[in-house]
Amino acid sequence: MKKGLVILLAATVLSMGTVQAAEATGPVSRWLNNITAKVSHNEQTAAQKAQAKKQKAAQKRAKERQKQLERQRKAAAKRAEAQKREAERKKRVETKKKQWKELFTIEK
Protein backbone atom coordinates (compact mmCIF):
# COMPACT_ATOMS: atom_id res chain seq x y z
CA MET A 1 0.00 0.00 0.00
CA LYS A 2 2.78 2.39 0.95
CA LYS A 3 4.68 1.55 -2.23
CA GLY A 4 1.60 2.36 -4.31
CA LEU A 5 1.12 5.70 -2.58
CA VAL A 6 4.81 6.55 -2.97
CA ILE A 7 4.69 5.70 -6.68
CA LEU A 8 1.51 7.74 -7.14
CA LEU A 9 3.03 10.70 -5.30
CA ALA A 10 6.22 10.43 -7.36
CA ALA A 11 4.25 10.30 -10.62
CA THR A 12 2.24 13.35 -9.57
CA VAL A 13 5.34 15.32 -8.68
CA LEU A 14 7.05 14.34 -11.93
CA SER A 15 4.03 15.26 -14.04
CA MET A 16 3.72 18.62 -12.28
CA GLY A 17 7.41 19.23 -12.89
CA THR A 18 6.95 18.37 -16.56
CA VAL A 19 4.09 20.86 -16.92
CA GLN A 20 6.11 23.55 -15.20
CA ALA A 21 9.09 22.79 -17.43
CA ALA A 22 6.88 22.97 -20.51
CA GLU A 23 5.58 26.35 -19.43
CA ALA A 24 9.10 27.58 -18.81
CA THR A 25 10.35 26.61 -22.26
CA GLY A 26 9.46 28.96 -25.07
CA PRO A 27 8.52 26.98 -28.21
CA VAL A 28 6.48 24.31 -26.47
CA SER A 29 4.66 26.91 -24.43
CA ARG A 30 3.86 29.02 -27.50
CA TRP A 31 2.72 25.96 -29.43
CA LEU A 32 0.47 24.90 -26.57
CA ASN A 33 -0.93 28.44 -26.28
CA ASN A 34 -1.57 28.56 -30.04
CA ILE A 35 -3.39 25.23 -29.97
CA THR A 36 -5.46 26.34 -26.98
CA ALA A 37 -6.28 29.63 -28.69
CA LYS A 38 -7.36 27.85 -31.89
CA VAL A 39 -9.57 25.46 -29.98
CA SER A 40 -11.21 28.25 -27.99
CA HIS A 41 -11.67 30.28 -31.20
CA ASN A 42 -13.31 27.29 -32.91
CA GLU A 43 -15.59 26.75 -29.92
CA GLN A 44 -16.53 30.42 -29.90
CA THR A 45 -17.24 30.37 -33.64
CA ALA A 46 -19.38 27.27 -33.25
CA ALA A 47 -21.30 28.90 -30.40
CA GLN A 48 -21.89 32.03 -32.49
CA LYS A 49 -23.12 29.94 -35.42
CA ALA A 50 -25.46 28.02 -33.13
CA GLN A 51 -26.79 31.28 -31.68
CA ALA A 52 -27.33 32.72 -35.18
CA LYS A 53 -29.13 29.53 -36.20
CA LYS A 54 -31.38 29.78 -33.13
CA GLN A 55 -32.20 33.40 -33.87
CA LYS A 56 -32.97 32.62 -37.49
CA ALA A 57 -35.27 29.76 -36.45
CA ALA A 58 -37.01 32.02 -33.92
CA GLN A 59 -37.53 34.69 -36.58
CA LYS A 60 -38.90 32.08 -38.96
CA ARG A 61 -41.33 30.82 -36.30
CA ALA A 62 -42.45 34.38 -35.53
CA LYS A 63 -42.99 35.12 -39.22
CA GLU A 64 -44.97 31.89 -39.68
CA ARG A 65 -47.05 32.74 -36.61
CA GLN A 66 -47.84 36.17 -38.08
CA LYS A 67 -48.90 34.57 -41.36
CA GLN A 68 -51.10 32.11 -39.49
CA LEU A 69 -52.75 34.92 -37.50
CA GLU A 70 -53.35 36.85 -40.73
CA ARG A 71 -54.95 33.79 -42.34
CA GLN A 72 -57.16 33.34 -39.27
CA ARG A 73 -58.23 37.01 -39.39
CA LYS A 74 -59.06 36.73 -43.09
CA ALA A 75 -61.03 33.53 -42.50
CA ALA A 76 -62.97 35.17 -39.65
CA ALA A 77 -63.75 38.19 -41.84
CA LYS A 78 -64.87 35.88 -44.65
CA ARG A 79 -67.16 33.96 -42.27
CA ALA A 80 -68.62 37.21 -40.95
CA GLU A 81 -69.27 38.42 -44.50
CA ALA A 82 -70.93 35.11 -45.39
CA GLN A 83 -73.15 35.34 -42.31
CA LYS A 84 -74.06 38.90 -43.21
CA ARG A 85 -75.01 37.89 -46.77
CA GLU A 86 -77.03 34.95 -45.44
CA ALA A 87 -78.91 37.23 -43.04
CA GLU A 88 -79.64 39.68 -45.88
CA ARG A 89 -80.86 36.81 -48.09
CA LYS A 90 -83.16 35.52 -45.34
CA LYS A 91 -84.51 39.02 -44.83
CA ARG A 92 -85.26 39.34 -48.57
CA VAL A 93 -86.94 35.93 -48.61
CA GLU A 94 -89.11 36.84 -45.63
CA THR A 95 -90.02 40.15 -47.25
CA LYS A 96 -91.01 38.36 -50.49
CA LYS A 97 -93.06 35.81 -48.55
CA LYS A 98 -94.83 38.59 -46.73
CA GLN A 99 -95.52 40.43 -49.99
CA TRP A 100 -96.90 37.28 -51.66
CA LYS A 101 -99.01 36.53 -48.63
CA GLU A 102 -100.44 40.05 -48.61
CA LEU A 103 -101.04 39.88 -52.34
CA PHE A 104 -103.04 36.67 -52.18
CA THR A 105 -104.79 37.32 -48.93
CA ILE A 106 -108.47 37.96 -49.40
CA GLU A 107 -109.72 40.70 -47.22
CA LYS A 108 -113.11 40.16 -45.69
KOLDODO-347297 format. One record per atom (N, C-alpha, C, O): residue number from 1; x, y, z. Coordinates in steps of 0.2 Angstrom, whole numbers. Example, Ala and Ser with C-alpha at 12.3 -4.5 7.8 and 13.67 -1.06 7.14 Angstrom:
<atoms>
atom pos = 1	u = 66	v = -28	w = 39
atom pos = 1	u = 62	v = -22	w = 39
atom pos = 1	u = 66	v = -16	w = 39
atom pos = 1	u = 71	v = -17	w = 42
atom pos = 2	u = 64	v = -11	w = 35
atom pos = 2	u = 68	v = -5	w = 36
atom pos = 2	u = 64	v = 0	w = 39
atom pos = 2	u = 67	v = 6	w = 40
</atoms>
This chain:
<atoms>
atom pos = 1	u = 4	v = -6	w = 0
atom pos = 1	u = 0	v = 0	w = 0
atom pos = 1	u = 4	v = 6	w = 0
atom pos = 1	u = 3	v = 11	w = -4
atom pos = 2	u = 10	v = 6	w = 4
atom pos = 2	u = 14	v = 12	w = 5
atom pos = 2	u = 18	v = 13	w = -2
atom pos = 2	u = 19	v = 18	w = -4
atom pos = 3	u = 20	v = 7	w = -5
atom pos = 3	u = 23	v = 8	w = -11
atom pos = 3	u = 19	v = 11	w = -17
atom pos = 3	u = 21	v = 15	w = -20
atom pos = 4	u = 13	v = 9	w = -17
atom pos = 4	u = 8	v = 12	w = -22
atom pos = 4	u = 7	v = 19	w = -21
atom pos = 4	u = 7	v = 23	w = -25
atom pos = 5	u = 6	v = 21	w = -14
atom pos = 5	u = 6	v = 28	w = -13
atom pos = 5	u = 12	v = 32	w = -15
atom pos = 5	u = 12	v = 38	w = -17
atom pos = 6	u = 18	v = 29	w = -13
atom pos = 6	u = 24	v = 33	w = -15
atom pos = 6	u = 25	v = 33	w = -22
atom pos = 6	u = 27	v = 39	w = -25
atom pos = 7	u = 23	v = 28	w = -26
atom pos = 7	u = 23	v = 28	w = -33
atom pos = 7	u = 19	v = 34	w = -36
atom pos = 7	u = 20	v = 37	w = -41
atom pos = 8	u = 13	v = 34	w = -33
atom pos = 8	u = 8	v = 39	w = -36
atom pos = 8	u = 10	v = 46	w = -34
atom pos = 8	u = 9	v = 50	w = -39
atom pos = 9	u = 13	v = 47	w = -28
atom pos = 9	u = 15	v = 53	w = -26
atom pos = 9	u = 21	v = 55	w = -31
atom pos = 9	u = 21	v = 61	w = -33
atom pos = 10	u = 25	v = 51	w = -32
atom pos = 10	u = 31	v = 52	w = -37
atom pos = 10	u = 29	v = 54	w = -44
atom pos = 10	u = 31	v = 58	w = -47
atom pos = 11	u = 24	v = 50	w = -46
atom pos = 11	u = 21	v = 52	w = -53
atom pos = 11	u = 18	v = 58	w = -53
atom pos = 11	u = 19	v = 62	w = -58
atom pos = 12	u = 14	v = 60	w = -48
atom pos = 12	u = 11	v = 67	w = -48
atom pos = 12	u = 16	v = 72	w = -48
atom pos = 12	u = 16	v = 77	w = -52
atom pos = 13	u = 21	v = 72	w = -44
atom pos = 13	u = 27	v = 77	w = -43
atom pos = 13	u = 30	v = 77	w = -50
atom pos = 13	u = 32	v = 83	w = -52
atom pos = 14	u = 32	v = 72	w = -53
atom pos = 14	u = 35	v = 72	w = -60
atom pos = 14	u = 31	v = 75	w = -65
atom pos = 14	u = 33	v = 79	w = -69
atom pos = 15	u = 25	v = 73	w = -65
atom pos = 15	u = 20	v = 76	w = -70
atom pos = 15	u = 19	v = 84	w = -69
atom pos = 15	u = 19	v = 88	w = -74
atom pos = 16	u = 19	v = 86	w = -63
atom pos = 16	u = 19	v = 93	w = -61
atom pos = 16	u = 25	v = 97	w = -64
atom pos = 16	u = 25	v = 102	w = -66
atom pos = 17	u = 31	v = 93	w = -62
atom pos = 17	u = 37	v = 96	w = -64
atom pos = 17	u = 37	v = 97	w = -72
atom pos = 17	u = 40	v = 101	w = -75
atom pos = 18	u = 35	v = 92	w = -76
atom pos = 18	u = 35	v = 92	w = -83
atom pos = 18	u = 31	v = 98	w = -85
atom pos = 18	u = 33	v = 101	w = -90
atom pos = 19	u = 25	v = 99	w = -82
atom pos = 19	u = 20	v = 104	w = -85
atom pos = 19	u = 24	v = 111	w = -83
atom pos = 19	u = 24	v = 115	w = -88
atom pos = 20	u = 27	v = 112	w = -78
atom pos = 20	u = 31	v = 118	w = -76
atom pos = 20	u = 36	v = 119	w = -81
atom pos = 20	u = 38	v = 124	w = -83
atom pos = 21	u = 40	v = 113	w = -82
atom pos = 21	u = 45	v = 114	w = -87
atom pos = 21	u = 43	v = 116	w = -94
atom pos = 21	u = 46	v = 120	w = -98
atom pos = 22	u = 37	v = 113	w = -96
atom pos = 22	u = 34	v = 115	w = -103
atom pos = 22	u = 32	v = 122	w = -103
atom pos = 22	u = 33	v = 125	w = -108
atom pos = 23	u = 30	v = 125	w = -97
atom pos = 23	u = 28	v = 132	w = -97
atom pos = 23	u = 34	v = 136	w = -97
atom pos = 23	u = 34	v = 142	w = -100
atom pos = 24	u = 39	v = 134	w = -94
atom pos = 24	u = 45	v = 138	w = -94
atom pos = 24	u = 49	v = 138	w = -101
atom pos = 24	u = 52	v = 143	w = -102
atom pos = 25	u = 48	v = 133	w = -105
atom pos = 25	u = 52	v = 133	w = -111
atom pos = 25	u = 48	v = 137	w = -116
atom pos = 25	u = 41	v = 137	w = -116
atom pos = 26	u = 51	v = 140	w = -121
atom pos = 26	u = 47	v = 145	w = -125
atom pos = 26	u = 43	v = 141	w = -131
atom pos = 26	u = 37	v = 142	w = -131
atom pos = 27	u = 46	v = 138	w = -135
atom pos = 27	u = 43	v = 135	w = -141
atom pos = 27	u = 37	v = 130	w = -139
atom pos = 27	u = 31	v = 131	w = -142
atom pos = 28	u = 38	v = 126	w = -134
atom pos = 28	u = 32	v = 122	w = -132
atom pos = 28	u = 27	v = 126	w = -129
atom pos = 28	u = 21	v = 124	w = -131
atom pos = 29	u = 28	v = 130	w = -125
atom pos = 29	u = 23	v = 135	w = -122
atom pos = 29	u = 19	v = 138	w = -127
atom pos = 29	u = 13	v = 139	w = -127
atom pos = 30	u = 23	v = 141	w = -132
atom pos = 30	u = 19	v = 145	w = -137
atom pos = 30	u = 15	v = 140	w = -142
atom pos = 30	u = 9	v = 142	w = -143
atom pos = 31	u = 18	v = 135	w = -143
atom pos = 31	u = 14	v = 130	w = -147
atom pos = 31	u = 7	v = 128	w = -143
atom pos = 31	u = 2	v = 128	w = -146
atom pos = 32	u = 8	v = 126	w = -137
atom pos = 32	u = 2	v = 125	w = -133
atom pos = 32	u = -3	v = 130	w = -132
atom pos = 32	u = -9	v = 129	w = -133
atom pos = 33	u = 0	v = 136	w = -132
atom pos = 33	u = -5	v = 142	w = -131
atom pos = 33	u = -8	v = 143	w = -138
atom pos = 33	u = -14	v = 145	w = -138
atom pos = 34	u = -5	v = 142	w = -144
atom pos = 34	u = -8	v = 143	w = -150
atom pos = 34	u = -13	v = 138	w = -151
atom pos = 34	u = -19	v = 139	w = -154
atom pos = 35	u = -12	v = 131	w = -149
atom pos = 35	u = -17	v = 126	w = -150
atom pos = 35	u = -23	v = 128	w = -146
atom pos = 35	u = -29	v = 127	w = -148
atom pos = 36	u = -22	v = 130	w = -139
atom pos = 36	u = -27	v = 132	w = -135
atom pos = 36	u = -31	v = 137	w = -138
atom pos = 36	u = -38	v = 137	w = -137
atom pos = 37	u = -28	v = 142	w = -141
atom pos = 37	u = -31	v = 148	w = -143
atom pos = 37	u = -36	v = 146	w = -149
atom pos = 37	u = -41	v = 148	w = -150
atom pos = 38	u = -33	v = 142	w = -154
atom pos = 38	u = -37	v = 139	w = -159
atom pos = 38	u = -43	v = 135	w = -157
atom pos = 38	u = -48	v = 136	w = -160
atom pos = 39	u = -42	v = 131	w = -152
atom pos = 39	u = -48	v = 127	w = -150
atom pos = 39	u = -53	v = 132	w = -147
atom pos = 39	u = -59	v = 131	w = -148
atom pos = 40	u = -51	v = 137	w = -143
atom pos = 40	u = -56	v = 141	w = -140
atom pos = 40	u = -59	v = 146	w = -145
atom pos = 40	u = -65	v = 147	w = -145
atom pos = 41	u = -55	v = 148	w = -150
atom pos = 41	u = -58	v = 151	w = -156
atom pos = 41	u = -64	v = 147	w = -160
atom pos = 41	u = -69	v = 150	w = -161
atom pos = 42	u = -62	v = 141	w = -161
atom pos = 42	u = -67	v = 136	w = -165
atom pos = 42	u = -73	v = 135	w = -160
atom pos = 42	u = -78	v = 135	w = -163
atom pos = 43	u = -72	v = 135	w = -154
atom pos = 43	u = -78	v = 134	w = -150
atom pos = 43	u = -82	v = 140	w = -150
atom pos = 43	u = -88	v = 140	w = -150
atom pos = 44	u = -79	v = 146	w = -149
atom pos = 44	u = -83	v = 152	w = -149
atom pos = 44	u = -86	v = 153	w = -156
atom pos = 44	u = -92	v = 155	w = -156
atom pos = 45	u = -83	v = 151	w = -162
atom pos = 45	u = -86	v = 152	w = -168
atom pos = 45	u = -92	v = 147	w = -169
atom pos = 45	u = -97	v = 149	w = -171
atom pos = 46	u = -91	v = 141	w = -166
atom pos = 46	u = -97	v = 136	w = -166
atom pos = 46	u = -103	v = 139	w = -162
atom pos = 46	u = -109	v = 138	w = -164
atom pos = 47	u = -101	v = 142	w = -156
atom pos = 47	u = -107	v = 144	w = -152
atom pos = 47	u = -110	v = 150	w = -155
atom pos = 47	u = -116	v = 151	w = -155
atom pos = 48	u = -106	v = 155	w = -159
atom pos = 48	u = -109	v = 160	w = -162
atom pos = 48	u = -114	v = 158	w = -168
atom pos = 48	u = -119	v = 160	w = -169
atom pos = 49	u = -112	v = 153	w = -172
atom pos = 49	u = -116	v = 150	w = -177
atom pos = 49	u = -122	v = 147	w = -174
atom pos = 49	u = -127	v = 147	w = -177
atom pos = 50	u = -121	v = 143	w = -169
atom pos = 50	u = -127	v = 140	w = -166
atom pos = 50	u = -132	v = 145	w = -163
atom pos = 50	u = -138	v = 145	w = -164
atom pos = 51	u = -130	v = 151	w = -161
atom pos = 51	u = -134	v = 156	w = -158
atom pos = 51	u = -137	v = 160	w = -164
atom pos = 51	u = -143	v = 161	w = -164
atom pos = 52	u = -134	v = 161	w = -170
atom pos = 52	u = -137	v = 164	w = -176
atom pos = 52	u = -142	v = 159	w = -179
atom pos = 52	u = -147	v = 161	w = -181
atom pos = 53	u = -141	v = 153	w = -179
atom pos = 53	u = -146	v = 148	w = -181
atom pos = 53	u = -152	v = 148	w = -177
atom pos = 53	u = -158	v = 147	w = -179
atom pos = 54	u = -151	v = 148	w = -170
atom pos = 54	u = -157	v = 149	w = -166
atom pos = 54	u = -161	v = 155	w = -167
atom pos = 54	u = -167	v = 155	w = -167
atom pos = 55	u = -157	v = 161	w = -168
atom pos = 55	u = -161	v = 167	w = -169
atom pos = 55	u = -165	v = 167	w = -176
atom pos = 55	u = -170	v = 169	w = -176
atom pos = 56	u = -162	v = 164	w = -181
atom pos = 56	u = -165	v = 163	w = -187
atom pos = 56	u = -171	v = 159	w = -187
atom pos = 56	u = -176	v = 160	w = -190
atom pos = 57	u = -171	v = 153	w = -183
atom pos = 57	u = -176	v = 149	w = -182
atom pos = 57	u = -182	v = 152	w = -178
atom pos = 57	u = -188	v = 152	w = -180
atom pos = 58	u = -180	v = 156	w = -173
atom pos = 58	u = -185	v = 160	w = -170
atom pos = 58	u = -189	v = 165	w = -174
atom pos = 58	u = -195	v = 166	w = -174
atom pos = 59	u = -185	v = 169	w = -178
atom pos = 59	u = -188	v = 173	w = -183
atom pos = 59	u = -192	v = 170	w = -188
atom pos = 59	u = -198	v = 173	w = -189
atom pos = 60	u = -190	v = 164	w = -190
atom pos = 60	u = -195	v = 160	w = -195
atom pos = 60	u = -201	v = 158	w = -191
atom pos = 60	u = -206	v = 159	w = -194
atom pos = 61	u = -201	v = 156	w = -185
atom pos = 61	u = -207	v = 154	w = -181
atom pos = 61	u = -211	v = 160	w = -180
atom pos = 61	u = -217	v = 160	w = -181
atom pos = 62	u = -208	v = 166	w = -179
atom pos = 62	u = -212	v = 172	w = -178
atom pos = 62	u = -216	v = 174	w = -184
atom pos = 62	u = -222	v = 176	w = -184
atom pos = 63	u = -212	v = 174	w = -190
atom pos = 63	u = -215	v = 176	w = -196
atom pos = 63	u = -221	v = 171	w = -198
atom pos = 63	u = -226	v = 173	w = -200
atom pos = 64	u = -220	v = 164	w = -197
atom pos = 64	u = -225	v = 159	w = -198
atom pos = 64	u = -231	v = 161	w = -194
atom pos = 64	u = -237	v = 160	w = -196
atom pos = 65	u = -230	v = 162	w = -188
atom pos = 65	u = -235	v = 164	w = -183
atom pos = 65	u = -239	v = 170	w = -185
atom pos = 65	u = -245	v = 170	w = -185
atom pos = 66	u = -236	v = 175	w = -188
atom pos = 66	u = -239	v = 181	w = -190
atom pos = 66	u = -243	v = 179	w = -196
atom pos = 66	u = -249	v = 181	w = -197
atom pos = 67	u = -241	v = 175	w = -201
atom pos = 67	u = -245	v = 173	w = -207
atom pos = 67	u = -251	v = 169	w = -205
atom pos = 67	u = -256	v = 170	w = -207
atom pos = 68	u = -250	v = 165	w = -200
atom pos = 68	u = -255	v = 161	w = -197
atom pos = 68	u = -261	v = 165	w = -194
atom pos = 68	u = -267	v = 164	w = -196
atom pos = 69	u = -259	v = 170	w = -190
atom pos = 69	u = -264	v = 175	w = -188
atom pos = 69	u = -267	v = 179	w = -193
atom pos = 69	u = -273	v = 180	w = -192
atom pos = 70	u = -264	v = 181	w = -198
atom pos = 70	u = -267	v = 184	w = -204
atom pos = 70	u = -272	v = 180	w = -207
atom pos = 70	u = -277	v = 182	w = -209
atom pos = 71	u = -270	v = 174	w = -208
atom pos = 71	u = -275	v = 169	w = -212
atom pos = 71	u = -281	v = 168	w = -207
atom pos = 71	u = -287	v = 168	w = -210
atom pos = 72	u = -280	v = 168	w = -201
atom pos = 72	u = -286	v = 167	w = -196
atom pos = 72	u = -290	v = 173	w = -197
atom pos = 72	u = -296	v = 172	w = -197
atom pos = 73	u = -287	v = 179	w = -197
atom pos = 73	u = -291	v = 185	w = -197
atom pos = 73	u = -295	v = 185	w = -203
atom pos = 73	u = -301	v = 187	w = -203
atom pos = 74	u = -292	v = 184	w = -209
atom pos = 74	u = -295	v = 184	w = -215
atom pos = 74	u = -301	v = 179	w = -216
atom pos = 74	u = -306	v = 180	w = -218
atom pos = 75	u = -300	v = 173	w = -213
atom pos = 75	u = -305	v = 168	w = -212
atom pos = 75	u = -311	v = 170	w = -208
atom pos = 75	u = -317	v = 169	w = -210
atom pos = 76	u = -310	v = 173	w = -203
atom pos = 76	u = -315	v = 176	w = -198
atom pos = 76	u = -319	v = 181	w = -202
atom pos = 76	u = -325	v = 181	w = -201
atom pos = 77	u = -315	v = 186	w = -205
atom pos = 77	u = -319	v = 191	w = -209
atom pos = 77	u = -323	v = 188	w = -215
atom pos = 77	u = -329	v = 190	w = -216
atom pos = 78	u = -321	v = 183	w = -218
atom pos = 78	u = -324	v = 179	w = -223
atom pos = 78	u = -331	v = 176	w = -220
atom pos = 78	u = -336	v = 177	w = -223
atom pos = 79	u = -330	v = 173	w = -215
atom pos = 79	u = -336	v = 170	w = -211
atom pos = 79	u = -341	v = 175	w = -209
atom pos = 79	u = -347	v = 174	w = -210
atom pos = 80	u = -339	v = 181	w = -207
atom pos = 80	u = -343	v = 186	w = -205
atom pos = 80	u = -347	v = 189	w = -211
atom pos = 80	u = -353	v = 190	w = -211
atom pos = 81	u = -343	v = 190	w = -216
atom pos = 81	u = -346	v = 192	w = -223
atom pos = 81	u = -352	v = 187	w = -225
atom pos = 81	u = -357	v = 189	w = -227
atom pos = 82	u = -350	v = 181	w = -225
atom pos = 82	u = -355	v = 176	w = -227
atom pos = 82	u = -361	v = 176	w = -223
atom pos = 82	u = -366	v = 175	w = -225
atom pos = 83	u = -360	v = 176	w = -216
atom pos = 83	u = -366	v = 177	w = -212
atom pos = 83	u = -370	v = 183	w = -213
atom pos = 83	u = -376	v = 183	w = -213
atom pos = 84	u = -367	v = 188	w = -214
atom pos = 84	u = -370	v = 194	w = -216
atom pos = 84	u = -374	v = 194	w = -222
atom pos = 84	u = -380	v = 196	w = -223
atom pos = 85	u = -371	v = 191	w = -228
atom pos = 85	u = -375	v = 189	w = -234
atom pos = 85	u = -381	v = 185	w = -233
atom pos = 85	u = -386	v = 186	w = -235
atom pos = 86	u = -380	v = 180	w = -229
atom pos = 86	u = -385	v = 175	w = -227
atom pos = 86	u = -391	v = 178	w = -224
atom pos = 86	u = -397	v = 177	w = -225
atom pos = 87	u = -389	v = 183	w = -219
atom pos = 87	u = -395	v = 186	w = -215
atom pos = 87	u = -398	v = 191	w = -220
atom pos = 87	u = -405	v = 191	w = -220
atom pos = 88	u = -395	v = 194	w = -225
atom pos = 88	u = -398	v = 198	w = -229
atom pos = 88	u = -403	v = 194	w = -234
atom pos = 88	u = -408	v = 196	w = -236
atom pos = 89	u = -400	v = 188	w = -236
atom pos = 89	u = -404	v = 184	w = -240
atom pos = 89	u = -411	v = 182	w = -237
atom pos = 89	u = -416	v = 182	w = -240
atom pos = 90	u = -410	v = 180	w = -231
atom pos = 90	u = -416	v = 178	w = -227
atom pos = 90	u = -421	v = 183	w = -226
atom pos = 90	u = -427	v = 182	w = -226
atom pos = 91	u = -418	v = 189	w = -225
atom pos = 91	u = -423	v = 195	w = -224
atom pos = 91	u = -426	v = 196	w = -231
atom pos = 91	u = -432	v = 198	w = -231
atom pos = 92	u = -423	v = 196	w = -236
atom pos = 92	u = -426	v = 197	w = -243
atom pos = 92	u = -432	v = 191	w = -244
atom pos = 92	u = -437	v = 193	w = -246
atom pos = 93	u = -430	v = 185	w = -242
atom pos = 93	u = -435	v = 180	w = -243
atom pos = 93	u = -441	v = 181	w = -239
atom pos = 93	u = -447	v = 180	w = -241
atom pos = 94	u = -440	v = 183	w = -233
atom pos = 94	u = -446	v = 184	w = -228
atom pos = 94	u = -450	v = 190	w = -231
atom pos = 94	u = -456	v = 190	w = -230
atom pos = 95	u = -446	v = 195	w = -233
atom pos = 95	u = -450	v = 201	w = -236
atom pos = 95	u = -454	v = 198	w = -242
atom pos = 95	u = -460	v = 200	w = -243
atom pos = 96	u = -451	v = 194	w = -247
atom pos = 96	u = -455	v = 192	w = -252
atom pos = 96	u = -461	v = 188	w = -250
atom pos = 96	u = -466	v = 188	w = -253
atom pos = 97	u = -460	v = 183	w = -245
atom pos = 97	u = -465	v = 179	w = -243
atom pos = 97	u = -471	v = 183	w = -240
atom pos = 97	u = -477	v = 182	w = -241
atom pos = 98	u = -469	v = 189	w = -236
atom pos = 98	u = -474	v = 193	w = -234
atom pos = 98	u = -478	v = 197	w = -239
atom pos = 98	u = -484	v = 197	w = -239
atom pos = 99	u = -474	v = 199	w = -244
atom pos = 99	u = -478	v = 202	w = -250
atom pos = 99	u = -482	v = 197	w = -254
atom pos = 99	u = -488	v = 199	w = -255
atom pos = 100	u = -480	v = 191	w = -255
atom pos = 100	u = -485	v = 186	w = -258
atom pos = 100	u = -491	v = 185	w = -254
atom pos = 100	u = -496	v = 184	w = -257
atom pos = 101	u = -489	v = 184	w = -248
atom pos = 101	u = -495	v = 183	w = -243
atom pos = 101	u = -500	v = 188	w = -243
atom pos = 101	u = -506	v = 187	w = -243
atom pos = 102	u = -498	v = 194	w = -243
atom pos = 102	u = -502	v = 200	w = -243
atom pos = 102	u = -506	v = 201	w = -250
atom pos = 102	u = -512	v = 203	w = -250
atom pos = 103	u = -502	v = 199	w = -255
atom pos = 103	u = -505	v = 199	w = -262
atom pos = 103	u = -511	v = 194	w = -263
atom pos = 103	u = -516	v = 196	w = -265
atom pos = 104	u = -510	v = 188	w = -260
atom pos = 104	u = -515	v = 183	w = -261
atom pos = 104	u = -520	v = 183	w = -255
atom pos = 104	u = -524	v = 178	w = -255
atom pos = 105	u = -519	v = 187	w = -250
atom pos = 105	u = -524	v = 187	w = -245
atom pos = 105	u = -530	v = 190	w = -247
atom pos = 105	u = -530	v = 196	w = -249
atom pos = 106	u = -536	v = 187	w = -245
atom pos = 106	u = -542	v = 190	w = -247
atom pos = 106	u = -545	v = 193	w = -241
atom pos = 106	u = -545	v = 190	w = -235
atom pos = 107	u = -546	v = 200	w = -242
atom pos = 107	u = -549	v = 204	w = -236
atom pos = 107	u = -556	v = 203	w = -235
atom pos = 107	u = -560	v = 203	w = -241
atom pos = 108	u = -558	v = 202	w = -230
atom pos = 108	u = -566	v = 201	w = -228
atom pos = 108	u = -569	v = 207	w = -226
atom pos = 108	u = -575	v = 207	w = -224
</atoms>
